[in-house]
Amino acid sequence: MEGAPMEENKPVYSPVALSHNMAVLEYCRTCGASLGGAAAGIIGLNGIQGFLFVLFVMLATYTCIFIKAGINHTHKYFISSKGVVTSSIFSFLFTYVLFWTFFYGIVHVY
């Protein structure tokens, strides 16, 4: 009689810890998007310059997140590195546009 098949050494994640890590990640992204949107609005960026600036802000935010977590050690805190980047891109963009519109209107319109 053969024993049960052995499973590979897969990491075990705590659902509570994963939830906390994703909440902290979302907080960091929201702060980055709001600060970037405010800066773009105050500077008065629009058109292609505004689009390039949002890409720069997004890249800078994710770079800081990966440096903080450890570039090769994100598997300790998240199930996949891909999920860290793609989990809420649209909320990042919506927050950026909200703050950009608000500060652009305050500084340049009124």
BELJO-V977908 format. One record per helix or strand. SS is the DSSP state (alpha for helix, beta for strand). FROM is the first residue (numbers start at 1). TO is the last residue. If there is no record, write none. Layout:
ss: [SS;SS]
from: [FROM;FROM]
to: [TO;TO]
//
This chain:
ss: [alpha;alpha;alpha;alpha;alpha]
from: [15;48;74;81;89]
to: [43;69;76;86;109]
//
